[in-house]
Amino acid sequence: MRNMFRLAAAMMMIAGSPALADESVRHPFHASVPRGAVRRVVIDIPAGEIELHNSDGATIAISGDVRRSFDGYRQRDRQQAMVDDSAAVITINGSEAVIERQYGPNAGSWTARSFHSAFHVRVDVPRGTDVEIGTHYGEVSIDGEFGDLDADLRAGEIHLRTPRSAVRDLNASVRLGEVHADFAGESVNNEGVFPGATHFHNTTGKSHINLHTTAGEVHVTLTR
């Protein structure tokens, strides 16, 4: 079942891409800002691979790249110009930081802004920061200690690893797929159509975590 969902998600993300694409171009990016008064981070990257970790406590940082696949060397210069004008940036608005895509003149077309351009983004935020992940298609990997955390995919996988002591309430669910959870001593494995939600409650914890994907998988590991 796992391979089926990965294939379905991949097909959604690359629908319309050139057949038999055998080359690729990439453009790396990175940025960081002082945490300041920021208490909440919104990751507004609709599709791609997102990694969320803890930073040094004083900064919010992103790093990664944009990639495009193509078929035929004649396309290389045009494809490279598109990714060179594509990146992720951090925008601060009071107590909220938004991480979003940014495009220049060479990436102004629908083709440049579609799923043909694959974003790979690592996000580092201080411990205890609230995070909303606005990714709809792809894979989300979360490792660290955060405040309230929300992720809601339409297709793809979510992997969470966080200290058990930091969590007050956790809900993990899928509509079609698998939920696997290790609560540091208790394991839950649900699969199929409408497999239900997996819940965890800890009266001494602080963070409220909601993880959902419509089609795909959710994996949770709570460490001691």
ZIKA-V742332 format. One line per field, one symbol per residue. ss: DSSP state (2 for helix, 1 for strand, 0 for the rest). psi: psi as a letter, one per 20 degrees, with the letter a starting at -180 (. if undefined). burial: + if it has 9 or more other ideal C-beta (glycine too) atoms within 8 Angstrom, else -. A space follows every 10 residues. Layout:
ss->???
psi->???
burial->???
This chain:
ss->0222222222 2222000000 0011111111 1111000001 1111001111 1111000011 1111111111 0022222222 2222011111 1110011111 1110222002 2220001111 1111100001 1110001111 1110000011 1111111111 1112221111 1111111111 1100001111 1110001111 1000001111 1111111111 1110
psi->hghghggggh hhhjpiqpqk pjrqqqoqqq qqqqgcjpip ppnmohqapp pprqaiiiqp qqqbrpqpqr ophhiggghh hghhjprqrp ppndjpppor qpqahikirh ghiaihoppo ppppqqqipq ppokphpbpp ppoaprcqpp pnqhpaqppp oqphhipgpp ppqqhocqpp poklhpqpop qbplirqpqp pohirhqppp pqpgocqppp opq.
burial->----++-++- -+++--+--- +-+-+++-+- +-+-+--+-+ +++++-++++ +++++---++ ++++-+++++ +---++--++ ++++++-+++ -+---+++++ +-++-++--- -++-++++++ ++++++--++ ++++++++++ ++++++++++ +-+-++++++ -+++-+++++ +++++-++++ +++----+-+ ----+--+-+ -+--+-+-++ ++++++++++ ++--
